[in-house]
Amino acid sequence: MKYLFIIATLAIPLSLFAQDQEKEEQWQEASPISQTYHAYRLKSSTPPYGLSKVKSLIKKITTRTDDESDDYDKPLAKKLYLGLSLREKFTYHMIYPESYSQNCDVSPPIIGEEKKISGSLPDIFSESNWSKRQLDFLVSNRDSVMALIRESVSRSKRMGLNYKTAIVEVNGREMIPFLIEFYRIDQKDNDILTVLMLLLKKNKYKPFMNSASFIKLYGAKSNYQSFITLNKDNVDLIISRAKSYYNGIM
């Protein structure tokens, strides 16, 4: 019994060591290409509408003179918010999240990220998010939001993560042709394909919901890193399904 106790005692740290080693092996460094693409995915667009005015108001919110923690919501005062035009509110929402949302987990690098079509968009603001007031604005002004995104993207030739997230939030299915056309310009931003799939999912499009792709990306065994391989067949299939859905509702 004495020897069994010693063996069991020694096995505990060995077991912990094995777990630590397994975690270390799982945390692989992504290639420079993957790291560059990951940074590209996280970039947001900055709307030009009343930008200087909006930045000035945001600076007053974020400049603190007391000892309060940063872990709290920081909305613009209601009176100042109501004084903004629709376009200025759009800019405000796209560059400033009012709600604090703690995220304690550090995600491991995604290996070969540039060769994958993800089922999910990255977190838009790290440990912050749009507040209910901001989400309500986007949804209640969805036609204007989509028009401003089209206008801004057509000018800048870039669709940032905030724009893509907003399209999904407002269920911007009317933007499917624009998304497809924009993707085809250089076929570099795989997250546009992700947006198309999220719109199909949001609208419960049966040919997609019953597909192998859906099960892999959003089924019971899926997670936030679930993906399908980036290749011509998968790209063509996503675009074909998005077109079929759009043609069926318009």
BADREN-201231 format. One record per residue: x, y, z of N, C-alpha, C, CB in turn. Coordinates in steps of 0.001 Angstrom, whole numbers. Glycine has a CB too. Example, Ala and Ser with C-alpha at 12.3 -4.5 7.8 and 13.67 -1.06 7.14 Angstrom:
<bafis>
13190,-5690,7800,12300,-4500,7800,13200,-3300,7800,11308,-4473,9046
12850,-2250,7080,13670,-1060,7140,12900,30,7870,14084,-598,5725
</bafis>
This chain:
<bafis>
830,-1200,0,0,0,0,866,1252,0,-940,4,1211
1973,1201,759,2862,2353,858,3438,2698,-517,4000,2075,1866
3846,1629,-1257,4434,1859,-2579,3397,2378,-3565,5061,573,-3112
2178,1865,-3438,1096,2330,-4323,838,3808,-4109,-199,1527,-4080
867,4247,-2841,643,5666,-2522,1735,6550,-3137,598,5871,-991
2989,6069,-3049,4109,6835,-3602,3984,6953,-5105,5446,6185,-3236
3630,5836,-5758,3470,5836,-7219,2360,6783,-7636,3173,4418,-7735
1226,6720,-6903,88,7590,-7219,453,9053,-7048,-1112,7247,-6333
1226,9332,-5972,1647,10711,-5698,2544,11240,-6806,2376,10793,-4353
3460,10380,-7258,4366,10783,-8336,3619,10968,-9650,5479,9749,-8511
2539,10214,-9835,1781,10267,-11097,1049,11581,-11272,785,9125,-11162
700,12231,-10144,-68,13481,-10231,696,14569,-10956,-446,13967,-8846
1920,14914,-10525,2662,15946,-11257,2980,15540,-12685,3944,16269,-10535
3231,14206,-12917,3482,13747,-14272,2263,13983,-15148,3862,12269,-14276
1071,13740,-14578,-177,13960,-15308,-358,15428,-15632,-1370,13449,-14503
-68,16276,-14634,-177,17716,-14859,814,18175,-15910,46,18483,-13559
2022,17592,-15872,3040,17937,-16852,2589,17560,-18260,4361,17243,-16514
1947,16367,-18354,1459,15904,-19662,394,16841,-20200,897,14475,-19559
-492,17325,-19296,-1541,18254,-19717,-939,19572,-20188,-2530,18505,-18569
64,20068,-19434,726,21312,-19816,1444,21156,-21151,1715,21749,-18731
2070,19992,-21333,2785,19740,-22580,1806,19692,-23751,3583,18423,-22491
641,19074,-23521,-379,18979,-24573,-863,20363,-24968,-1566,18115,-24107
-1084,21235,-23967,-1518,22604,-24249,-451,23337,-25049,-1823,23362,-22941
829,23108,-24665,1922,23786,-25345,1997,23336,-26798,3255,23518,-24630
1765,22031,-27030,1798,21503,-28384,644,22044,-29213,1758,19984,-28359
-518,22246,-28599,-1676,22759,-29304,-1478,24220,-29692,-2926,22604,-28450
-732,24964,-28900,-516,26394,-29152,657,26532,-30127,-234,27179,-27808
372,26409,-31400,1411,26536,-32416,1451,27958,-32937,1176,25549,-33569
2626,28378,-33305,2795,29710,-33870,2333,29696,-35325,4275,30180,-33763
1475,30632,-35672,1003,30720,-37048,2114,31256,-37946,-249,31618,-37140
2036,30929,-39218,3034,31404,-40173,2889,32913,-40367,2894,30665,-41527
3921,33577,-40859,3818,35020,-41126,2654,35360,-42053,5115,35530,-41735
2395,34506,-43045,1267,34751,-43965,-54,34696,-43201,1261,33709,-45126
-194,33693,-42327,-1419,33567,-41529,-1588,34746,-40578,-1405,32258,-40735
-491,35185,-39977,-550,36326,-39065,-958,37603,-39803,807,36526,-38376
-435,37768,-40995,-794,38941,-41803,-2267,38902,-42174,71,39012,-43076
-2749,37718,-42557,-4161,37596,-42924,-5066,37799,-41710,-4432,36225,-43559
-4632,37309,-40556,-5425,37495,-39337,-5575,38981,-39021,-4774,36758,-38145
-4475,39723,-39136,-4534,41170,-38910,-5458,41834,-39926,-3123,41789,-38988
-5435,41359,-41151,-6313,41880,-42201,-7783,41650,-41846,-5985,41219,-43553
-8080,40477,-41307,-9465,40152,-40927,-9988,41085,-39834,-9555,38697,-40451
-9117,41531,-38950,-9540,42331,-37795,-9703,43819,-38102,-8548,42166,-36682
-9250,44250,-39267,-9322,45673,-39591,-10757,46142,-39772,-8525,45965,-40849
-11057,47301,-39231,-12381,47906,-39377,-12316,49063,-40359,-12920,48388,-38014
-13467,49435,-40868,-13569,50597,-41755,-13929,51826,-40934,-14624,50357,-42875
-13437,52972,-41347,-13746,54229,-40666,-14592,55104,-41579,-12447,54970,-40247
-15878,55263,-41277,-16735,56106,-42122,-16299,57568,-42045,-18216,55970,-41699
-16487,58321,-43116,-16048,59718,-43114,-17095,60702,-42604,-15646,60111,-44493
-18311,60232,-42342,-19432,61129,-42065,-19326,61764,-40676,-20750,60370,-42187
-18994,63061,-40645,-18864,63773,-39373,-17788,63207,-38489,-20158,63754,-38640
-16739,62674,-39099,-15720,61933,-38351,-15029,62778,-37283,-14685,61387,-39303
-14624,63984,-37620,-13927,64840,-36646,-14814,65145,-35448,-13476,66152,-37307
-16074,65460,-35713,-17023,65757,-34641,-17227,64546,-33737,-18366,66208,-35227
-17416,63396,-34355,-17653,62165,-33596,-16429,61801,-32756,-18009,61004,-34548
-15248,61907,-33324,-14024,61601,-32578,-13857,62531,-31383,-12802,61703,-33495
-14235,63775,-31562,-14133,64740,-30467,-15056,64361,-29316,-14466,66150,-30964
-16273,63914,-29648,-17222,63493,-28615,-16742,62223,-27910,-18611,63261,-29229
-16187,61298,-28681,-15684,60049,-28102,-14527,60323,-27148,-15237,59079,-29212
-13688,61271,-27501,-12545,61612,-26651,-13003,62097,-25285,-11679,62681,-27321
-14117,62822,-25246,-14648,63308,-23968,-15167,62153,-23111,-15772,64329,-24210
-15666,61102,-23770,-16168,59931,-23029,-15004,59159,-22427,-17005,59005,-23953
-13972,58958,-23233,-12887,58054,-22840,-11804,58704,-21994,-12261,57475,-24056
-11791,60027,-21929,-10817,60720,-21081,-11359,60782,-19657,-10515,62155,-21622
-10723,60056,-18727,-11191,59986,-17341,-10209,60708,-16423,-11367,58514,-16893
-10745,61362,-15403,-9889,62040,-14432,-9987,61385,-13056,-10264,63521,-14338
-10826,60360,-12930,-10988,59678,-11635,-10280,58332,-11667,-12490,59486,-11290
-10500,57552,-10612,-9822,56258,-10501,-10721,55089,-10874,-9307,56067,-9095
-11784,55354,-11600,-12704,54275,-11962,-12012,53264,-12869,-13958,54840,-12655
-12441,52019,-12758,-11922,50967,-13621,-12399,51185,-15047,-12353,49580,-13113
-11670,50596,-15997,-12099,50665,-17398,-13221,49676,-17691,-10916,50395,-18327
-13520,48803,-16722,-14477,47732,-16954,-15920,48180,-16716,-14152,46553,-16064
-16416,49052,-17555,-17799,49492,-17441,-18237,50095,-18769,-17966,50514,-16284
-19544,50198,-18946,-20085,50760,-20179,-19801,52261,-20243,-21601,50493,-20278
-19547,52752,-21439,-19224,54167,-21629,-20039,54738,-22792,-17704,54354,-21886
-21313,54979,-22592,-22127,55536,-23674,-21984,57056,-23779,-23591,55171,-23465
-22258,57563,-24948,-22336,59003,-25146,-23602,59506,-24472,-22320,59372,-26662
-23533,60653,-23821,-24705,61215,-23137,-25877,61317,-24104,-24381,62607,-22540
-27068,61031,-23597,-28263,60957,-24442,-28487,62238,-25243,-29487,60670,-23587
-28313,63388,-24607,-28553,64663,-25284,-27594,64848,-26459,-28409,65832,-24295
-26328,64505,-26230,-25340,64622,-27302,-25619,63612,-28410,-23922,64423,-26749
-26035,62422,-28008,-26336,61365,-28983,-27495,61777,-29884,-26668,60041,-28264
-28552,62296,-29283,-29727,62701,-30056,-29420,63880,-30971,-30876,63057,-29122
-28362,64623,-30648,-27977,65765,-31477,-27207,65376,-32725,-27156,66715,-30673
-26834,64106,-32837,-26112,63641,-34015,-27079,63357,-35165,-25295,62382,-33682
-26626,63621,-36372,-27412,63258,-37552,-27341,61746,-37741,-26897,64005,-38827
-28158,61205,-38628,-28151,59759,-38874,-26772,59301,-39347,-29225,59382,-39919
-26170,60046,-40258,-24847,59678,-40766,-23791,59753,-39666,-24453,60588,-41934
-23884,60755,-38810,-22941,60879,-37702,-23119,59744,-36703,-23114,62227,-37001
-24361,59346,-36464,-24613,58205,-35579,-24017,56940,-36174,-26126,58022,-35335
-24143,56785,-37470,-23562,55624,-38138,-22050,55581,-37895,-23868,55658,-39657
-21383,56698,-38091,-19941,56770,-37848,-19621,56438,-36395,-19403,58167,-38203
-20380,57019,-35482,-20181,56780,-34046,-20263,55289,-33722,-21226,57555,-33222
-21299,54637,-34231,-21488,53215,-33940,-20394,52356,-34570,-22854,52755,-34436
-19948,52733,-35761,-18958,51914,-36460,-17568,51989,-35825,-18874,52341,-37906
-17270,53086,-35127,-15913,53209,-34572,-15870,53147,-33050,-15294,54503,-35027
-17055,53130,-32404,-17031,53169,-30941,-18102,52262,-30334,-17225,54603,-30448
-17697,51218,-29601,-18648,50347,-28906,-18941,50891,-27500,-18097,48898,-28821
-20187,50976,-27138,-20556,51550,-25837,-20518,50546,-24696,-21929,52145,-25919
-20606,49280,-25010,-20785,48269,-23977,-19506,47481,-23707,-21893,47323,-24371
-19174,47334,-22420,-18013,46534,-22020,-18409,45067,-21970,-17458,46999,-20642
-17566,44218,-22535,-17860,42789,-22558,-16562,42033,-22334,-18532,42365,-23901
-16348,41554,-21102,-15076,40926,-20749,-14892,39601,-21464,-14988,40718,-19246
-13674,39387,-21934,-13310,38131,-22575,-12005,37653,-21950,-13172,38296,-24132
-12108,36642,-21085,-10942,36192,-20319,-10063,35222,-21099,-11394,35540,-19034
-10634,34520,-22069,-9886,33490,-22781,-9075,34086,-23925,-10834,32420,-23313
-7825,33652,-24008,-6972,34045,-25128,-7039,32944,-26168,-5495,34303,-24670
-7459,33286,-27371,-7626,32282,-28414,-6278,31889,-29005,-8556,32799,-29515
-6082,30600,-29258,-4833,30170,-29895,-4793,30637,-31349,-4682,28631,-29820
-3604,30771,-31929,-3501,31184,-33323,-4203,30188,-34241,-2032,31332,-33727
-4739,30681,-35338,-5379,29822,-36329,-4330,29482,-37385,-6641,30518,-36972
-4009,28212,-37505,-2975,27783,-38440,-3564,27713,-39848,-2382,26408,-38020
-2874,28313,-40804,-3353,28301,-42184,-4636,29082,-42370,-3560,26892,-42642
-4778,30185,-41638,-6027,30956,-41625,-6408,31457,-43009,-5904,32134,-40676
-5417,31781,-43818,-5669,32335,-45143,-6218,31287,-46106,-4394,32933,-45706
-6172,30013,-45715,-6665,28925,-46574,-8013,28390,-46099,-5647,27784,-46617
-8674,29143,-45205,-9915,28668,-44598,-11057,29655,-44797,-9708,28411,-43115
-12263,29111,-44903,-13477,29928,-44894,-14151,29656,-43558,-14440,29597,-46125
-14124,30622,-42695,-14628,30428,-41326,-16148,30476,-41286,-14050,31492,-40384
-16707,29787,-40300,-18153,29849,-40085,-18558,31066,-39280,-18632,28598,-39385
-17591,31740,-38660,-17884,32891,-37806,-16955,34048,-38148,-17747,32516,-36316
-17434,35249,-37879,-16577,36427,-37994,-15793,36599,-36691,-17421,37706,-38311
-14615,37189,-36728,-13878,37465,-35488,-14659,38444,-34606,-12472,38036,-35808
-14310,38475,-33318,-14902,39483,-32422,-14507,40861,-32916,-14443,39273,-30939
-15499,41729,-32995,-15269,43022,-33631,-14480,44002,-32771,-16575,43634,-33993
-14765,44042,-31462,-14148,45064,-30615,-13413,44473,-29415,-15201,46031,-30133
-12924,43259,-29522,-12184,42627,-28437,-13046,42530,-27173,-10893,43413,-28144
-12776,43367,-26153,-13517,43273,-24894,-14656,44292,-24805,-12570,43467,-23724
-15097,44779,-25926,-16246,45696,-25957,-17208,45234,-27030,-15796,47169,-26218
-18388,45817,-27029,-19382,45435,-28030,-20381,46560,-28194,-20100,44122,-27635
-21189,46474,-29241,-22262,47436,-29407,-23299,47257,-28303,-22913,47286,-30792
-23792,48361,-27789,-24826,48329,-26755,-26182,48072,-27400,-24847,49655,-25949
-27191,47880,-26572,-28555,47684,-27082,-28989,48904,-27887,-29549,47423,-25917
-28657,50098,-27392,-29023,51312,-28116,-28396,51317,-29509,-28585,52560,-27330
-27170,50883,-29589,-26480,50875,-30872,-27049,49815,-31820,-24993,50636,-30659
-27317,48632,-31290,-27903,47579,-32118,-29307,47966,-32589,-27952,46254,-31340
-30065,48592,-31701,-31415,49049,-32072,-31344,50067,-33204,-32140,49664,-30849
-30347,50948,-33155,-30183,51932,-34226,-29915,51231,-35554,-29037,52910,-33896
-28986,50284,-35544,-28624,49594,-36781,-29833,48897,-37397,-27511,48579,-36518
-30594,48189,-36571,-31733,47422,-37074,-32869,48333,-37530,-32235,46464,-36002
-33171,49359,-36754,-34294,50242,-37101,-33977,51150,-38287,-34675,51094,-35899
-32699,51293,-38606,-32285,52107,-39756,-31536,51245,-40775,-31393,53291,-39295
-31952,50003,-40906,-31189,49032,-41708,-31009,49469,-43161,-31880,47683,-41675
-32034,50072,-43767,-31901,50498,-45163,-30814,51558,-45304,-33240,51041,-45693
-30810,52516,-44384,-29792,53569,-44406,-28414,52995,-44091,-30143,54683,-43403
-28349,52086,-43147,-27075,51463,-42775,-26478,50732,-43974,-27269,50485,-41590
-27301,49948,-44672,-26798,49222,-45844,-26365,50185,-46941,-27868,48262,-46382
-27126,51270,-47137,-26771,52256,-48167,-25443,52930,-47844,-27877,53315,-48303
-25239,53270,-46569,-23988,53929,-46160,-22796,52976,-46277,-24105,54449,-44711
-23017,51711,-45972,-21940,50727,-46126,-21559,50585,-47596,-22365,49356,-45547
-22572,50473,-48458,-22287,50386,-49898,-21493,51597,-50378,-23594,50269,-50698
-21941,52770,-49944,-21303,54021,-50351,-19852,54072,-49876,-22083,55224,-49800
-19641,53743,-48625,-18307,53796,-48037,-17371,52760,-48659,-18390,53582,-46532
-17877,51545,-48846,-17068,50469,-49423,-16715,50770,-50880,-17816,49127,-49326
-17657,51295,-51627,-17406,51627,-53030,-16329,52692,-53151,-18693,52103,-53709
-16272,53576,-52155,-15271,54646,-52168,-13896,54133,-51730,-15714,55796,-51255
-13867,53385,-50641,-12584,52972,-50049,-12042,51659,-50620,-12739,52834,-48553
-12910,50885,-51299,-12535,49568,-51835,-12110,48606,-50716,-11393,49716,-52860
-12720,48789,-49557,-12392,47940,-48397,-13639,47764,-47554,-11232,48557,-47544
-13909,46517,-47143,-15048,46241,-46278,-14522,45719,-44943,-16029,45215,-46939
-14487,46604,-43950,-13938,46242,-42655,-14827,45292,-41874,-13697,47470,-41850
-14256,44750,-40809,-14975,43796,-39965,-16231,44415,-39367,-14067,43287,-38852
-16189,45706,-39017,-17374,46349,-38447,-18512,46396,-39454,-17039,47761,-37972
-18206,46651,-40715,-19247,46670,-41747,-19839,45275,-41952,-18677,47203,-43077
-18970,44287,-42009,-19454,42917,-42216,-20348,42473,-41049,-18261,41943,-42375
-19913,42813,-39832,-20705,42461,-38645,-22051,43178,-38659,-19933,42811,-37357
-22052,44437,-39067,-23302,45200,-39135,-24261,44602,-40155,-23017,46662,-39485
-23740,44138,-41288,-24587,43517,-42316,-25301,42292,-41746,-23742,43118,-43554
-24571,41498,-40990,-25189,40310,-40377,-26210,40729,-39325,-24111,39395,-39741
-25877,41721,-38504,-26780,42168,-37436,-28124,42660,-37996,-26114,43288,-36618
-28078,43351,-39133,-29329,43895,-39692,-29966,42924,-40688,-29064,45247,-40381
-29393,41730,-40793,-29894,40730,-41748,-29944,41334,-43155,-31307,40218,-41324
-28797,41833,-43590,-28742,42557,-44861,-28735,41672,-46087,-27541,43412,-44889
-29759,40856,-46221,-29846,39934,-47358,-29920,40667,-48694,-31060,39034,-47204
-30430,41898,-48674,-30505,42670,-49915,-29117,42996,-50478,-31281,43961,-49676
-28079,42845,-49647,-26724,43170,-50065,-25982,41986,-50686,-25950,43684,-48891
-26656,40858,-50832,-25993,39664,-51367,-25334,39915,-52728,-26996,38531,-51491
-26011,40513,-53707,-25335,40773,-54992,-24116,41680,-54837,-26312,41404,-55979
-24220,42700,-53989,-23097,43606,-53757,-21934,42860,-53125,-23521,44780,-52864
-22220,41993,-52153,-21173,41210,-51487,-20455,40303,-52473,-21768,40376,-50349
-21224,39634,-53329,-20631,38734,-54320,-19753,39515,-55297,-21733,37970,-55085
-20286,40624,-55785,-19532,41453,-56733,-18245,41976,-56100,-20394,42629,-57223
-18349,42406,-54845,-17167,42950,-54170,-16134,41850,-53916,-17566,43621,-52838
-16580,40669,-53541,-15647,39561,-53307,-14878,39217,-54575,-16399,38324,-52797
-15562,39260,-55700,-14957,38836,-56963,-13894,39803,-57480,-16028,38672,-58005
-13800,40979,-56903,-12794,41951,-57357,-11388,41378,-57215,-12912,43268,-56560
-11070,40862,-56017,-9737,40274,-55840,-9773,38923,-55119,-8853,41234,-55068
-10972,38496,-54693,-11153,37201,-54017,-10145,37003,-52887,-11027,36057,-55025
-9948,38077,-52129,-8953,38047,-51048,-9587,37965,-49660,-8072,39276,-51126
-10778,38518,-49515,-11418,38605,-48201,-12407,37453,-48022,-12138,39969,-48033
-11930,36360,-47427,-12773,35176,-47259,-13950,35412,-46314,-11940,34027,-46745
-13845,36431,-45460,-14934,36711,-44520,-16187,37231,-45225,-14475,37723,-43481
-16063,37694,-46450,-17264,38056,-47212,-18076,36797,-47500,-16888,38784,-48543
-17376,35695,-47760,-18056,34408,-47936,-18713,33974,-46626,-17061,33326,-48423
-18037,34258,-45523,-18610,33956,-44203,-19903,34740,-43994,-17597,34286,-43077
-19908,36004,-44381,-21114,36833,-44253,-22252,36225,-45071,-20835,38292,-44715
-21956,35782,-46296,-22991,35161,-47126,-23588,33940,-46427,-22413,34758,-48495
-22730,33117,-45840,-23229,31921,-45145,-24027,32288,-43894,-22060,31003,-44763
-23580,33297,-43173,-24301,33722,-41969,-25688,34276,-42329,-23482,34789,-41201
-25788,34932,-43486,-27096,35415,-43932,-28000,34243,-44311,-26938,36377,-45128
-27444,33230,-44969,-28228,32039,-45299,-28686,31336,-44020,-27403,31071,-46182
-27802,31269,-43049,-28143,30653,-41758,-29211,31463,-41039,-26892,30526,-40868
-29050,32773,-41009,-29983,33654,-40312,-31388,33551,-40900,-29493,35102,-40375
-31444,33343,-42207,-32733,33265,-42895,-33206,31833,-43126,-32646,33979,-44216
-32487,30875,-42495,-32878,29465,-42497,-33123,28930,-43918,-34134,29277,-41650
-32174,29204,-44791,-32278,28737,-46177,-32022,27227,-46211,-31265,29498,-47107
-33049,26440,-46508,-33010,24990,-46342,-31895,24285,-47111,-34309,24422,-46758
-31652,24622,-48388,-30549,23932,-49079,-29202,24092,-48368,-30430,24452,-50500
-29024,25204,-47683,-27794,25391,-46906,-27893,24705,-45551,-27501,26884,-46715
-29046,24851,-44885,-29227,24261,-43555,-29088,22739,-43583,-30593,24645,-42993
-29410,22126,-44730,-29347,20666,-44849,-28029,20175,-45443,-30495,20173,-45699
-27093,21072,-45638,-25842,20715,-46314,-24769,20221,-45349,-25316,21906,-47082
-23772,19546,-45910,-22617,19089,-45115,-21832,20283,-44573,-21688,18185,-45969
-21789,21356,-45355,-21078,22565,-44908,-21702,23123,-43635,-21088,23639,-46013
-23028,23175,-43590,-23720,23716,-42420,-23414,22878,-41181,-25242,23769,-42667
-23461,21556,-41337,-23204,20668,-40196,-21781,20877,-39669,-23415,19183,-40599
-20835,21014,-40593,-19439,21193,-40176,-19226,22545,-39497,-18504,21064,-41383
-19893,23588,-40010,-19668,24945,-39494,-20514,25281,-38274,-19946,25947,-40572
-21753,24754,-38243,-22695,25185,-37203,-23380,24024,-36481,-23744,26077,-37812
-22963,22813,-36758,-23571,21648,-36114,-23147,21478,-34666,-23226,20408,-36879
-23584,20372,-34076,-23359,20123,-32648,-21880,20052,-32279,-24036,18837,-32241
-21040,19635,-33206,-19614,19484,-32910,-18790,20688,-33376,-19082,18218,-33562
-19452,21744,-33805,-18734,22921,-34308,-18301,23833,-33165,-19612,23702,-35296
-17398,24766,-33464,-16992,25792,-32512,-16647,27061,-33279,-15786,25316,-31651
-16167,28071,-32566,-15928,29368,-33199,-14810,29321,-34237,-15596,30398,-32146
-14000,28244,-34219,-12932,28112,-35205,-13283,27143,-36334,-11667,27655,-34526
-14524,26683,-36393,-14914,25749,-37445,-14789,26413,-38810,-16353,25248,-37222
-14377,25637,-39792,-14131,26199,-41112,-14332,25143,-42196,-12715,26779,-41191
-14446,25601,-43431,-14332,24723,-44579,-13141,25202,-45396,-15650,24708,-45430
-12582,24324,-46175,-11373,24647,-46919,-11661,25659,-48027,-10761,23377,-47509
-10752,26593,-48182,-10869,27567,-49267,-10416,26910,-50572,-10024,28851,-48967
-11383,26636,-51434,-11059,26148,-52778,-12175,26584,-53719,-10881,24584,-52798
-11956,26416,-55006,-12905,26911,-56002,-14286,26283,-55838,-12380,26638,-57401
-14335,24983,-55568,-15627,24306,-55429,-16447,24894,-54283,-15418,22806,-55203
-15809,25103,-53129,-16536,25654,-51979,-16955,27100,-52211,-15678,25563,-50723
-16074,27886,-52830,-16416,29283,-53128,-17600,29337,-54085,-15200,30033,-53734
-17541,28548,-55152,-18630,28533,-56137,-19948,28085,-55505,-18274,27609,-57311
-19866,27106,-54600,-21070,26587,-53958,-21705,27636,-53042,-20741,25320,-53160
-20891,28346,-52277,-21404,29400,-51394,-22084,30493,-52217,-20261,30002,-50538
-21420,30929,-53269,-21973,31996,-54109,-23244,31527,-54813,-20931,32460,-55148
-23234,30293,-55296,-24412,29747,-55978,-25621,29678,-55034,-24101,28344,-56538
-25391,29230,-53812,-26484,29152,-52830,-26988,30544,-52460,-26020,28409,-51563
-26055,31477,-52292,-26454,32849,-51948,-27279,33468,-53076,-25209,33722,-51659
-26871,33236,-54311,-27622,33746,-55466,-29020,33126,-55533,-26857,33461,-56773
-29079,31827,-55334,-30378,31135,-55395,-31319,31652,-54316,-30191,29613,-55240
-30785,31856,-53107,-31615,32402,-52021,-32096,33790,-52384,-30833,32441,-50690
-31194,34637,-52852,-31546,36021,-53190,-32603,36067,-54302,-30288,36801,-53625
-32400,35269,-55338,-33356,35261,-56450,-34729,34753,-56022,-32826,34404,-57590
-34742,33944,-54967,-36013,33430,-54469,-36796,34403,-53613,-35773,32204,-53693
-36110,35420,-53074,-36817,36379,-52206,-37084,37705,-52888,-36023,36623,-50946
-36434,37960,-54020,-36590,39247,-54687,-37509,39129,-55918,-35214,39797,-55100
</bafis>
